[in-house]
Amino acid sequence: MEKVSEIKRRLEQCPSEKLEEFAKSISEDERSSVKALAEKALKKHEKYIKERARLSAMLTYEEELYKRGQEFIAGVDEVGRGPLAGPVVACAVIMPKGLTIEGVNDSKKLSAKKREELYGIILEKAVAVGIGSASEKEIDEINILQATLSAMKTAIEKLDVKPEHILADAVTIPGVDIWQTAIIHGDAQSHSIACASIVAKVTRDRLMQELAKKYPEYGFDKNMGYGTAEHIAALKKHGACEIHRRTFIGNFV
């Protein structure tokens, strides 16, 4: 009779798509510890099936474009429209045709640890990635919407591969000679946009963490420039620093 420790090892190494078959094959084992392992494996498989279905749904827009013969599809998203300080950062990413990455979702729904993990995988798998940004000064000069669109345009221009179609989160980007589709809540509906959302978020968070070293009194490493109670209190106490958006802080300074 196979040892429980060996069964556990085999389950841990079993590919997700074969987990159900293996779990059912050991479920008749009379040992309670093995039955528990089988039950745990079946629950893990159910979770895997739900995740595959979710990811498949997130490829709906991409699959329609693939059918039209368009292979290089760029997802575009931004992070940082709402903060009181720092730049807005945009990302454009082209993922390989049909590829999905387990766990990819709207960056706001993911933990910082998960975003960092997925960030590395996305950069490794992507056909091309472009990053654009607009500084707090540019935001003050031309307003946040125009600065956001400028950052998105820059991100697209920095792609090493020219996309055949752009999927953007909720906006149409001016000055770009590529077919575009604006998707409301696109970071939750399109795998490509979700990947861009994650890369943009991690990129901006890392930048704000670096800026926190220069301006430690504002807690940028924790609030990322957003208007938390602690950030606003520091703003009232110390006044604005170089990276604060003057058009955003009139109620506090």
N, C-alpha and C positions, 0 to 999 in steps of 0.2 A: 504493500500500500504506500502510495506517495506521501511524503512528509508534508505537513501543513506549510512549513517554511518554504518548501519547493513550489507548492501550488501558489503561494503568495508571490514568490519571485516571478513565476511565469505570468501571473495576472498583471503584475507591474510592468512587465516587458511586452505584454500583448498589445498589438496595434488596436486602436480604438474601433476600427471597422469590424474586427474579429472578436471583440470583447464579449458580445452577447452570446455568440456560439460557444465560446470557452466557458463562460459563466454557467450556461445551461448544462454543459457537459459535467460539471462538478456539483450541480445543485442537488443531485440525488445522494451525494455522499452523506453518510449518517452522522459524521462528526459535526457538532454544532459550530465549531470554529470555521470549518470549510463552508458550511451553509451561510454563515455570516459574510465570509469573503465573497461568495457567489452573489448574495443580495447586494452587497456594496458595489460589486462590479456591474450588475444590471442597472443600478441607479446611475452609475457613471456613464454607462452606455446610453441611457435615456437622455442624459444631459448632453451627450455628444450629438445625438440625433437632433435635438432641439436647436443646438448651436449651428449644425449644418443647415438646417431649414432657415434659420435666421440669416445666415450668411448668404444662402442662395437667394433669398428675397432681396438682399442688399445688392445683388448683381443684376436686378431687373433692368435698370436703365442701361447698364453696360452691355448686357446680352442683346438688347434691342439694337444697339449701335453695332455690335459685332455682326449681327445678321445683315446689316447694310454694308458690310465690308470694311468698317472702320475699326482698326486694331489698336491704335495709339490714342487712348482716351485719358485726358487729364482731369483729375479731381482737384478742385481748388477751394480752399477755405482760409479763413483768417481767425486770429485770436487777438483779443486786446482792444476791442472797441469801447468797452465800458470803464476801464481803469482811470484813475486820476493821474497816473504817472506812467512814463515809459512809452515805447513805440507800439504800434499795431504791427503784427507780423502775419504774413500770408505764406502759404505753401501751395505749390502745384506739384502733383505727383502722378506719374504714369505707371500703373502696375501691369504686370504681364497678363495677357489675355486669359480670362477665366480664373485667375488665381484669387483665392481668398485666404486670409490669415485668421486663424482661430482667435477670438477675443476682440477683434477690431470692431469699434463702435464709436459713436459720438464721444469725443474726448472728455466731455463734461461728465459722462457716465462712468468714467474709469478712474481708478485710484492713480496717484502719482507713480507708484511702483509699477503698475500695469502699463501705464503710458510709456514709461522708460523702457520697459521690456519690449513692447511692441514697436517703439521708435527704432530700436536696433534692427529688428526683423524687417521692418518696412524699408529701411535704407539698404539693407542687404538684398532684398528681393526686387526692389523697384527698377523699372527700365530707366527712369529719369526722375530727378527731384530738383525743384527750383524753390528758392526762398526769396521773398521780398519783404521790405519793411518800410514804414514811414515813421519818422521821429515825432516826438511830442511837439517840436517846433512846426513841422509840416502840418500836423493835426490842427494846431492853433491857427495856422495861416489859411488853410483851405477847407477846414471842417473834417470831422471824423469819417463821414461817408466817402468824400472824395479822396482822403488819405488812404482809406481802406481799399478803394478801387485801384489806386495807384500802386499800392503794395502788391495786390493780386496780379496786376499787369506785369510788374517787374518779376514776380515769381514765375509767370508763364514764359517770359522772355529768357529766363535763366535756365530753362529746360534744355538739355543737350539734344533731345529728340523733339521735333515739332509735333504737337498733337494734332489729330484729325478732328477731334471734337473735345469740347470743354464741358464738364459738369461742374457747375458752381453752386455754392450754398446761397440760395435766395436772391442772387443779384446777376445782372448782365454786365460784363466788364467792358467798358468803352475802349476804343482804340485797338482792338484785337481782331485781326482778320481770320478768325477761326469760328466755325459754327459753335454755338453755345446753347446749353440748356440750363436754365435757372431752376433749382429744386428747393422748394420750401422745406425746411428742416432736413436739408440734404445730407448733413453729417450723420443722420440716423437712418437714411434711406439708401445711400449710395456707398458702396465699399470704397470707391476711389476717393470720394470726398471725406469719408471718415478717416482714411489713411492720411490725407492732407491735414485734417483737423488735429490728429495726434502729433504729427511732425511739427506743425506750427506751434502747438501748445508747449511741447517739450522745449523747442527752440527758444520761445519767449520766456518760459519759466527759468531756464538756465541763464538767460541774459539778466533777468531781474535778480536772480540769486547773486550774480557777479556785482550788479549795481548796489546790492545791499551792503557790500563790503565798503563801498565808497560813501554810502549814505546810510549808516547803520541805525540812525535814530527813527527811521520810518518803517522798519520791519518789512522791507520789500521781499526778503527771502520767504516770508510767510504769507503776506497778502498779495504779492505779485503786482502791486500798484493799485489794487482795487480799494474801494472806499470802505474799509472795515472801520469799526469804532476806534480801534487802536490807531489806525493810520490817520484818521481824521483828528484824533486827539493830538497826535504828534505834529500834524500839519498846523493846528492852531497854536501849539506851543513853540515850534521852531520856525514856522513860516514855510514857504515853498522852497524846494531845492531846484537844481538845474533841470531835472527831468520831469518836473510836474507840468501838467497841461494847464496852462493859465486859463483857458476857456472852460475848464472843467471844475475849477476850484473856487470860483467866485463866492460861493455860499459859505466857505470855510476860512478864507484868508482875506 
